[in-house]
């Protein structure tokens, strides 16, 4: 009986919680992101749209970029540099207009391994009539962001500056 009482007393002692002063608060969330830990990734490619390639570029996503099926892939085209020397980017799809009133579009599709960037226009439009300045040496930035982060932080994906502050 003494052994049972001793065992019960020991168990009671072990299961009783001790309480003391609370410890110091933990560190703040990462970069003011409310503790969300994620890494957005990006890379750039220069593309020439010609009749020889069908006004199409098939760009492989680099192997060192981890892409999940749920991630969001965004593409931006470099359209110039502002007076302070900062790049000016536009999101795709982007509609452009020619001097003679025609219009065409920079657009893209993507799958798990590739991003396809292409020029699109109605069949009656001759893509070869687009000036070289709008077809040759076009620089695109491909940005990959976790979709859960985009949804939880109300990011304007059409504003390049909003997006890149979350990309490493």
PyMOL commands that set and color helices and strands:
alter all, ss='L'
color gray80, all
select helices_A, chain A and resi 2-15+30-32+127-129+132-134+147-153+160-164
alter helices_A, ss='H'
color red, helices_A
select strands_A, chain A and resi 41-47+56-60+72-81+87-91+94-97+103-110+114-120+138-145
alter strands_A, ss='S'
color yellow, strands_A
deselect
rebuild
show_as cartoon
